[in-house]
Amino acid sequence: MFGMSEIGPWALTDPATQNNDVVLRMLARNIMSDKPAEDIDLSVRQIIESAYEMAEKHVRNNREAIDK
């Protein structure tokens, strides 16, 4: 529900989505503008790239053990 990154903590769900009314949930689904969506995509990409680099480093540093 909350993302905490350089973007800042904010709720990504609308209170209407907690409602049992299907129509309200469908309308609330598309409330996010393009700018926050782009910021979130960029932040997620940075997290993924950082994790990938870390995994590569661990594999390189432990190659001998992995091969055994």
N, CA, C and O atoms as a CHARMM CRD file, in Angstrom:
* protein
*
  272
    1    1 MET  N      0.81800  -1.19900   0.00000 PROA 1      0.00000
    2    1 MET  CA     0.00000   0.00000   0.00000 PROA 1      0.00000
    3    1 MET  C      0.86300   1.26400   0.00000 PROA 1      0.00000
    4    1 MET  O      0.49800   2.25600  -0.63000 PROA 1      0.00000
    5    2 PHE  N      1.99200   1.24000   0.69300 PROA 2      0.00000
    6    2 PHE  CA     2.84200   2.41900   0.74400 PROA 2      0.00000
    7    2 PHE  C      4.19300   2.09800   0.12900 PROA 2      0.00000
    8    2 PHE  O      4.78700   1.05900   0.42100 PROA 2      0.00000
    9    3 GLY  N      4.67400   2.99300  -0.72200 PROA 3      0.00000
   10    3 GLY  CA     6.00000   2.85300  -1.28600 PROA 3      0.00000
   11    3 GLY  C      6.93400   3.80000  -0.56000 PROA 3      0.00000
   12    3 GLY  O      6.59400   4.96500  -0.35300 PROA 3      0.00000
   13    4 MET  N      8.09800   3.32300  -0.17200 PROA 4      0.00000
   14    4 MET  CA     9.04200   4.18300   0.52500 PROA 4      0.00000
   15    4 MET  C     10.36100   4.16400  -0.23100 PROA 4      0.00000
   16    4 MET  O     11.10100   3.18100  -0.18600 PROA 4      0.00000
   17    5 SER  N     10.64400   5.24500  -0.91700 PROA 5      0.00000
   18    5 SER  CA    11.85400   5.37400  -1.70500 PROA 5      0.00000
   19    5 SER  C     12.16900   6.85600  -1.79600 PROA 5      0.00000
   20    5 SER  O     11.66800   7.65800  -1.00800 PROA 5      0.00000
   21    6 GLU  N     13.01500   7.21800  -2.77600 PROA 6      0.00000
   22    6 GLU  CA    13.31000   8.62700  -2.98900 PROA 6      0.00000
   23    6 GLU  C     12.05200   9.39000  -3.38500 PROA 6      0.00000
   24    6 GLU  O     11.97200  10.60500  -3.20200 PROA 6      0.00000
   25    7 ILE  N     11.08200   8.68100  -3.92200 PROA 7      0.00000
   26    7 ILE  CA     9.81800   9.31400  -4.31700 PROA 7      0.00000
   27    7 ILE  C      9.08400   9.81100  -3.08700 PROA 7      0.00000
   28    7 ILE  O      8.40900  10.83900  -3.13100 PROA 7      0.00000
   29    8 GLY  N      9.21600   9.08300  -1.99200 PROA 8      0.00000
   30    8 GLY  CA     8.54900   9.44200  -0.75300 PROA 8      0.00000
   31    8 GLY  C      7.44400   8.46100  -0.43300 PROA 8      0.00000
   32    8 GLY  O      6.99500   7.71500  -1.30300 PROA 8      0.00000
   33    9 PRO  N      7.00600   8.45900   0.81100 PROA 9      0.00000
   34    9 PRO  CA     5.92200   7.54200   1.18600 PROA 9      0.00000
   35    9 PRO  C      4.56800   8.10800   0.76100 PROA 9      0.00000
   36    9 PRO  O      4.20300   9.22400   1.13100 PROA 9      0.00000
   37   10 TRP  N      3.84300   7.32900  -0.01200 PROA 10     0.00000
   38   10 TRP  CA     2.47900   7.71600  -0.34900 PROA 10     0.00000
   39   10 TRP  C      1.63500   6.50300  -0.61600 PROA 10     0.00000
   40   10 TRP  O      2.12000   5.46900  -1.07600 PROA 10     0.00000
   41   11 ALA  N      0.35400   6.64500  -0.31900 PROA 11     0.00000
   42   11 ALA  CA    -0.57400   5.54100  -0.53800 PROA 11     0.00000
   43   11 ALA  C     -0.87000   5.44500  -2.02000 PROA 11     0.00000
   44   11 ALA  O     -1.22100   6.43700  -2.65900 PROA 11     0.00000
   45   12 LEU  N     -0.72700   4.24900  -2.56300 PROA 12     0.00000
   46   12 LEU  CA    -0.97300   4.04500  -3.98700 PROA 12     0.00000
   47   12 LEU  C     -2.36800   3.50600  -4.25100 PROA 12     0.00000
   48   12 LEU  O     -2.72100   3.21300  -5.39300 PROA 12     0.00000
   49   13 THR  N     -3.14300   3.37800  -3.21700 PROA 13     0.00000
   50   13 THR  CA    -4.51900   2.91400  -3.39200 PROA 13     0.00000
   51   13 THR  C     -5.47400   3.98700  -2.90000 PROA 13     0.00000
   52   13 THR  O     -5.18100   4.72100  -1.95700 PROA 13     0.00000
   53   14 ASP  N     -6.58400   4.06000  -3.53800 PROA 14     0.00000
   54   14 ASP  CA    -7.62800   5.00200  -3.17500 PROA 14     0.00000
   55   14 ASP  C     -8.53200   4.32600  -2.14500 PROA 14     0.00000
   56   14 ASP  O     -8.80700   3.13200  -2.25900 PROA 14     0.00000
   57   15 PRO  N     -8.99700   5.07200  -1.14100 PROA 15     0.00000
   58   15 PRO  CA    -9.92200   4.46900  -0.17400 PROA 15     0.00000
   59   15 PRO  C    -11.13200   3.82100  -0.83100 PROA 15     0.00000
   60   15 PRO  O    -11.71100   2.88700  -0.27600 PROA 15     0.00000
   61   16 ALA  N    -11.52100   4.31100  -2.01600 PROA 16     0.00000
   62   16 ALA  CA   -12.67400   3.73600  -2.71400 PROA 16     0.00000
   63   16 ALA  C    -12.40900   2.29400  -3.12500 PROA 16     0.00000
   64   16 ALA  O    -13.34500   1.51100  -3.28500 PROA 16     0.00000
   65   17 THR  N    -11.12500   1.93700  -3.29900 PROA 17     0.00000
   66   17 THR  CA   -10.81200   0.56800  -3.69700 PROA 17     0.00000
   67   17 THR  C    -11.06600  -0.40800  -2.55300 PROA 17     0.00000
   68   17 THR  O    -11.16600  -1.61500  -2.77200 PROA 17     0.00000
   69   18 GLN  N    -11.16800   0.10900  -1.34800 PROA 18     0.00000
   70   18 GLN  CA   -11.46500  -0.74200  -0.20500 PROA 18     0.00000
   71   18 GLN  C    -12.96100  -1.02800  -0.10700 PROA 18     0.00000
   72   18 GLN  O    -13.39400  -1.88600   0.66200 PROA 18     0.00000
   73   19 ASN  N    -13.73800  -0.29900  -0.89500 PROA 19     0.00000
   74   19 ASN  CA   -15.18000  -0.44000  -0.89600 PROA 19     0.00000
   75   19 ASN  C    -15.57700  -1.71700  -1.63400 PROA 19     0.00000
   76   19 ASN  O    -14.86000  -2.16300  -2.52900 PROA 19     0.00000
   77   20 ASN  N    -16.68000  -2.28900  -1.27600 PROA 20     0.00000
   78   20 ASN  CA   -17.16300  -3.49600  -1.94400 PROA 20     0.00000
   79   20 ASN  C    -17.87100  -3.19700  -3.26400 PROA 20     0.00000
   80   20 ASN  O    -18.22200  -4.11600  -4.00300 PROA 20     0.00000
   81   21 ASP  N    -18.07800  -1.93300  -3.55700 PROA 21     0.00000
   82   21 ASP  CA   -18.76300  -1.54700  -4.78200 PROA 21     0.00000
   83   21 ASP  C    -17.82000  -1.71000  -5.97200 PROA 21     0.00000
   84   21 ASP  O    -16.79700  -1.03000  -6.05100 PROA 21     0.00000
   85   22 VAL  N    -18.15700  -2.60100  -6.88600 PROA 22     0.00000
   86   22 VAL  CA   -17.31100  -2.91600  -8.03800 PROA 22     0.00000
   87   22 VAL  C    -17.09100  -1.69100  -8.92000 PROA 22     0.00000
   88   22 VAL  O    -15.98100  -1.47600  -9.40600 PROA 22     0.00000
   89   23 VAL  N    -18.12300  -0.89300  -9.13100 PROA 23     0.00000
   90   23 VAL  CA   -18.01700   0.28800  -9.98900 PROA 23     0.00000
   91   23 VAL  C    -17.02600   1.28400  -9.39400 PROA 23     0.00000
   92   23 VAL  O    -16.19500   1.82800 -10.12200 PROA 23     0.00000
   93   24 LEU  N    -17.09400   1.53300  -8.10000 PROA 24     0.00000
   94   24 LEU  CA   -16.16400   2.46900  -7.45700 PROA 24     0.00000
   95   24 LEU  C    -14.72700   1.96200  -7.56400 PROA 24     0.00000
   96   24 LEU  O    -13.81100   2.74900  -7.80300 PROA 24     0.00000
   97   25 ARG  N    -14.52500   0.67200  -7.39100 PROA 25     0.00000
   98   25 ARG  CA   -13.17400   0.11900  -7.50900 PROA 25     0.00000
   99   25 ARG  C    -12.64000   0.27000  -8.92400 PROA 25     0.00000
  100   25 ARG  O    -11.46400   0.58400  -9.10700 PROA 25     0.00000
  101   26 MET  N    -13.47900   0.05200  -9.92700 PROA 26     0.00000
  102   26 MET  CA   -13.04200   0.18400 -11.31400 PROA 26     0.00000
  103   26 MET  C    -12.68100   1.63600 -11.63700 PROA 26     0.00000
  104   26 MET  O    -11.69600   1.88800 -12.33100 PROA 26     0.00000
  105   27 LEU  N    -13.46700   2.58500 -11.14300 PROA 27     0.00000
  106   27 LEU  CA   -13.18900   3.99600 -11.38400 PROA 27     0.00000
  107   27 LEU  C    -11.92600   4.44800 -10.66200 PROA 27     0.00000
  108   27 LEU  O    -11.16700   5.25700 -11.19600 PROA 27     0.00000
  109   28 ALA  N    -11.69300   3.94700  -9.47500 PROA 28     0.00000
  110   28 ALA  CA   -10.54300   4.35300  -8.67000 PROA 28     0.00000
  111   28 ALA  C     -9.24700   3.75400  -9.18600 PROA 28     0.00000
  112   28 ALA  O     -8.17100   4.24000  -8.84000 PROA 28     0.00000
  113   29 ARG  N     -9.31800   2.72900  -9.99200 PROA 29     0.00000
  114   29 ARG  CA    -8.13400   2.02300 -10.46400 PROA 29     0.00000
  115   29 ARG  C     -7.19900   2.93300 -11.25400 PROA 29     0.00000
  116   29 ARG  O     -5.98200   2.75900 -11.19600 PROA 29     0.00000
  117   30 ASN  N     -7.74400   3.89800 -11.99100 PROA 30     0.00000
  118   30 ASN  CA    -6.93500   4.71800 -12.88900 PROA 30     0.00000
  119   30 ASN  C     -6.78000   6.16000 -12.40400 PROA 30     0.00000
  120   30 ASN  O     -6.86600   7.08700 -13.20900 PROA 30     0.00000
  121   31 ILE  N     -6.55500   6.36500 -11.11100 PROA 31     0.00000
  122   31 ILE  CA    -6.44900   7.71900 -10.59100 PROA 31     0.00000
  123   31 ILE  C     -5.02900   8.27200 -10.64000 PROA 31     0.00000
  124   31 ILE  O     -4.84600   9.47500 -10.45400 PROA 31     0.00000
  125   32 MET  N     -4.01800   7.44100 -10.88200 PROA 32     0.00000
  126   32 MET  CA    -2.64100   7.89800 -10.84700 PROA 32     0.00000
  127   32 MET  C     -2.27900   8.57100 -12.17600 PROA 32     0.00000
  128   32 MET  O     -2.58500   8.05200 -13.24900 PROA 32     0.00000
  129   33 SER  N     -1.62700   9.72800 -12.08700 PROA 33     0.00000
  130   33 SER  CA    -1.21900  10.42300 -13.30000 PROA 33     0.00000
  131   33 SER  C      0.03900   9.78700 -13.87300 PROA 33     0.00000
  132   33 SER  O      0.63900   8.90900 -13.25200 PROA 33     0.00000
  133   34 ASP  N      0.43500  10.23300 -15.06000 PROA 34     0.00000
  134   34 ASP  CA     1.59900   9.66400 -15.73500 PROA 34     0.00000
  135   34 ASP  C      2.90500   9.93600 -14.99700 PROA 34     0.00000
  136   34 ASP  O      3.76900   9.06000 -14.94500 PROA 34     0.00000
  137   35 LYS  N      3.07100  11.13100 -14.42500 PROA 35     0.00000
  138   35 LYS  CA     4.33300  11.49300 -13.75900 PROA 35     0.00000
  139   35 LYS  C      4.64500  10.56800 -12.58100 PROA 35     0.00000
  140   35 LYS  O      5.74800  10.02500 -12.53000 PROA 35     0.00000
  141   36 PRO  N      3.72500  10.36100 -11.62900 PROA 36     0.00000
  142   36 PRO  CA     4.03300   9.43200 -10.54000 PROA 36     0.00000
  143   36 PRO  C      4.28600   8.01300 -11.04900 PROA 36     0.00000
  144   36 PRO  O      5.13600   7.30400 -10.51100 PROA 36     0.00000
  145   37 ALA  N      3.55900   7.60000 -12.07400 PROA 37     0.00000
  146   37 ALA  CA     3.76400   6.25900 -12.62300 PROA 37     0.00000
  147   37 ALA  C      5.17700   6.14000 -13.20700 PROA 37     0.00000
  148   37 ALA  O      5.83800   5.11900 -13.01800 PROA 37     0.00000
  149   38 GLU  N      5.64100   7.17400 -13.91100 PROA 38     0.00000
  150   38 GLU  CA     7.00000   7.16800 -14.45800 PROA 38     0.00000
  151   38 GLU  C      8.04000   7.14900 -13.34400 PROA 38     0.00000
  152   38 GLU  O      9.03700   6.43200 -13.43000 PROA 38     0.00000
  153   39 ASP  N      7.80300   7.94900 -12.28800 PROA 39     0.00000
  154   39 ASP  CA     8.73000   7.98300 -11.14900 PROA 39     0.00000
  155   39 ASP  C      8.82400   6.61500 -10.48000 PROA 39     0.00000
  156   39 ASP  O      9.90800   6.16900 -10.10500 PROA 39     0.00000
  157   40 ILE  N      7.68300   5.96100 -10.33500 PROA 40     0.00000
  158   40 ILE  CA     7.65700   4.63000  -9.71800 PROA 40     0.00000
  159   40 ILE  C      8.39600   3.63000 -10.60500 PROA 40     0.00000
  160   40 ILE  O      9.18200   2.82300 -10.10900 PROA 40     0.00000
  161   41 ASP  N      8.14900   3.67900 -11.90900 PROA 41     0.00000
  162   41 ASP  CA     8.84300   2.77200 -12.83200 PROA 41     0.00000
  163   41 ASP  C     10.35400   2.95900 -12.76200 PROA 41     0.00000
  164   41 ASP  O     11.10000   1.97900 -12.73700 PROA 41     0.00000
  165   42 LEU  N     10.81100   4.20800 -12.72900 PROA 42     0.00000
  166   42 LEU  CA    12.24100   4.49700 -12.65200 PROA 42     0.00000
  167   42 LEU  C     12.82500   3.97500 -11.34300 PROA 42     0.00000
  168   42 LEU  O     13.90000   3.37500 -11.33600 PROA 42     0.00000
  169   43 SER  N     12.12400   4.19800 -10.24600 PROA 43     0.00000
  170   43 SER  CA    12.59000   3.73100  -8.94300 PROA 43     0.00000
  171   43 SER  C     12.68500   2.20900  -8.89800 PROA 43     0.00000
  172   43 SER  O     13.65600   1.66100  -8.37600 PROA 43     0.00000
  173   44 VAL  N     11.68800   1.53200  -9.43900 PROA 44     0.00000
  174   44 VAL  CA    11.70400   0.06300  -9.47400 PROA 44     0.00000
  175   44 VAL  C     12.86300  -0.42600 -10.33000 PROA 44     0.00000
  176   44 VAL  O     13.54700  -1.38100  -9.96000 PROA 44     0.00000
  177   45 ARG  N     13.09100   0.22500 -11.48000 PROA 45     0.00000
  178   45 ARG  CA    14.20500  -0.15900 -12.35700 PROA 45     0.00000
  179   45 ARG  C     15.54000  -0.01800 -11.62400 PROA 45     0.00000
  180   45 ARG  O     16.40700  -0.88200 -11.75300 PROA 45     0.00000
  181   46 GLN  N     15.71400   1.06100 -10.85700 PROA 46     0.00000
  182   46 GLN  CA    16.95300   1.26900 -10.11100 PROA 46     0.00000
  183   46 GLN  C     17.14600   0.18500  -9.06000 PROA 46     0.00000
  184   46 GLN  O     18.26200  -0.29900  -8.87300 PROA 46     0.00000
  185   47 ILE  N     16.09200  -0.19800  -8.38300 PROA 47     0.00000
  186   47 ILE  CA    16.17000  -1.26600  -7.38100 PROA 47     0.00000
  187   47 ILE  C     16.56700  -2.57500  -8.05100 PROA 47     0.00000
  188   47 ILE  O     17.43200  -3.29200  -7.54800 PROA 47     0.00000
  189   48 ILE  N     15.94600  -2.88900  -9.17200 PROA 48     0.00000
  190   48 ILE  CA    16.23900  -4.13400  -9.89300 PROA 48     0.00000
  191   48 ILE  C     17.67900  -4.14800 -10.38600 PROA 48     0.00000
  192   48 ILE  O     18.37500  -5.15100 -10.23000 PROA 48     0.00000
  193   49 GLU  N     18.13800  -3.04400 -10.98100 PROA 49     0.00000
  194   49 GLU  CA    19.50500  -2.98900 -11.49100 PROA 49     0.00000
  195   49 GLU  C     20.52900  -3.12500 -10.37100 PROA 49     0.00000
  196   49 GLU  O     21.54600  -3.80000 -10.53100 PROA 49     0.00000
  197   50 SER  N     20.26100  -2.48900  -9.24800 PROA 50     0.00000
  198   50 SER  CA    21.15800  -2.58800  -8.09500 PROA 50     0.00000
  199   50 SER  C     21.22000  -4.02100  -7.57200 PROA 50     0.00000
  200   50 SER  O     22.30000  -4.52700  -7.26800 PROA 50     0.00000
  201   51 ALA  N     20.07400  -4.66600  -7.46700 PROA 51     0.00000
  202   51 ALA  CA    20.03400  -6.05200  -6.98700 PROA 51     0.00000
  203   51 ALA  C     20.74600  -6.98500  -7.97000 PROA 51     0.00000
  204   51 ALA  O     21.43100  -7.91900  -7.55200 PROA 51     0.00000
  205   52 TYR  N     20.59000  -6.73800  -9.25400 PROA 52     0.00000
  206   52 TYR  CA    21.24200  -7.56300 -10.27800 PROA 52     0.00000
  207   52 TYR  C     22.76400  -7.42200 -10.18900 PROA 52     0.00000
  208   52 TYR  O     23.48800  -8.41600 -10.24200 PROA 52     0.00000
  209   53 GLU  N     23.24100  -6.18800 -10.05600 PROA 53     0.00000
  210   53 GLU  CA    24.67800  -5.96100  -9.91400 PROA 53     0.00000
  211   53 GLU  C     25.22600  -6.65500  -8.67600 PROA 53     0.00000
  212   53 GLU  O     26.31300  -7.23100  -8.71500 PROA 53     0.00000
  213   54 MET  N     24.47600  -6.60300  -7.57300 PROA 54     0.00000
  214   54 MET  CA    24.90300  -7.25800  -6.34300 PROA 54     0.00000
  215   54 MET  C     24.97000  -8.77600  -6.53600 PROA 54     0.00000
  216   54 MET  O     25.91000  -9.42200  -6.07400 PROA 54     0.00000
  217   55 ALA  N     23.97700  -9.33700  -7.21400 PROA 55     0.00000
  218   55 ALA  CA    23.96100 -10.78100  -7.46800 PROA 55     0.00000
  219   55 ALA  C     25.14200 -11.18200  -8.35000 PROA 55     0.00000
  220   55 ALA  O     25.79400 -12.19300  -8.08600 PROA 55     0.00000
  221   56 GLU  N     25.42300 -10.40000  -9.39600 PROA 56     0.00000
  222   56 GLU  CA    26.57600 -10.68400 -10.25600 PROA 56     0.00000
  223   56 GLU  C     27.87500 -10.66100  -9.46300 PROA 56     0.00000
  224   56 GLU  O     28.73700 -11.52000  -9.64900 PROA 56     0.00000
  225   57 LYS  N     28.01300  -9.68800  -8.58600 PROA 57     0.00000
  226   57 LYS  CA    29.22100  -9.56300  -7.75500 PROA 57     0.00000
  227   57 LYS  C     29.39100 -10.79800  -6.87500 PROA 57     0.00000
  228   57 LYS  O     30.49600 -11.32700  -6.75600 PROA 57     0.00000
  229   58 HSD  N     28.30100 -11.26000  -6.25700 PROA 58     0.00000
  230   58 HSD  CA    28.37700 -12.44400  -5.39500 PROA 58     0.00000
  231   58 HSD  C     28.75900 -13.68300  -6.20000 PROA 58     0.00000
  232   58 HSD  O     29.53600 -14.51800  -5.73600 PROA 58     0.00000
  233   59 VAL  N     28.21300 -13.79700  -7.40300 PROA 59     0.00000
  234   59 VAL  CA    28.54600 -14.95400  -8.24800 PROA 59     0.00000
  235   59 VAL  C     30.02300 -14.91000  -8.63600 PROA 59     0.00000
  236   59 VAL  O     30.72500 -15.91700  -8.54700 PROA 59     0.00000
  237   60 ARG  N     30.49100 -13.73700  -9.06700 PROA 60     0.00000
  238   60 ARG  CA    31.90700 -13.60500  -9.44200 PROA 60     0.00000
  239   60 ARG  C     32.82600 -13.92100  -8.27000 PROA 60     0.00000
  240   60 ARG  O     33.81400 -14.63700  -8.43200 PROA 60     0.00000
  241   61 ASN  N     32.50900 -13.39400  -7.09100 PROA 61     0.00000
  242   61 ASN  CA    33.36400 -13.57300  -5.91400 PROA 61     0.00000
  243   61 ASN  C     33.31900 -14.99500  -5.34800 PROA 61     0.00000
  244   61 ASN  O     34.21900 -15.39400  -4.60900 PROA 61     0.00000
  245   62 ASN  N     32.29400 -15.75000  -5.68500 PROA 62     0.00000
  246   62 ASN  CA    32.13300 -17.08900  -5.14000 PROA 62     0.00000
  247   62 ASN  C     32.07300 -18.14700  -6.24700 PROA 62     0.00000
  248   62 ASN  O     31.50700 -19.22300  -6.05200 PROA 62     0.00000
  249   63 ARG  N     32.64400 -17.84400  -7.38200 PROA 63     0.00000
  250   63 ARG  CA    32.57300 -18.74200  -8.54300 PROA 63     0.00000
  251   63 ARG  C     33.14000 -20.12500  -8.21700 PROA 63     0.00000
  252   63 ARG  O     32.56100 -21.14200  -8.59900 PROA 63     0.00000
  253   64 GLU  N     34.25000 -20.16000  -7.52300 PROA 64     0.00000
  254   64 GLU  CA    34.87300 -21.44800  -7.19800 PROA 64     0.00000
  255   64 GLU  C     33.94700 -22.31300  -6.35600 PROA 64     0.00000
  256   64 GLU  O     33.78700 -23.50200  -6.63500 PROA 64     0.00000
  257   65 ALA  N     33.34800 -21.74200  -5.35000 PROA 65     0.00000
  258   65 ALA  CA    32.42900 -22.48800  -4.50800 PROA 65     0.00000
  259   65 ALA  C     31.18300 -22.93900  -5.29400 PROA 65     0.00000
  260   65 ALA  O     30.67700 -24.04000  -5.07900 PROA 65     0.00000
  261   66 ILE  N     30.70900 -22.10700  -6.17700 PROA 66     0.00000
  262   66 ILE  CA    29.54900 -22.43500  -6.97800 PROA 66     0.00000
  263   66 ILE  C     29.85800 -23.63600  -7.88300 PROA 66     0.00000
  264   66 ILE  O     29.03700 -24.54200  -8.02700 PROA 66     0.00000
  265   67 ASP  N     31.05500 -23.62900  -8.49300 PROA 67     0.00000
  266   67 ASP  CA    31.44100 -24.71700  -9.39200 PROA 67     0.00000
  267   67 ASP  C     31.59000 -26.05100  -8.66800 PROA 67     0.00000
  268   67 ASP  O     31.35700 -27.11100  -9.24900 PROA 67     0.00000
  269   68 LYS  N     31.98300 -25.99100  -7.38400 PROA 68     0.00000
  270   68 LYS  CA    32.12600 -27.23500  -6.60600 PROA 68     0.00000
  271   68 LYS  C     30.75300 -27.82500  -6.35500 PROA 68     0.00000
  272   68 LYS  O     30.63800 -28.87200  -5.71900 PROA 68     0.00000
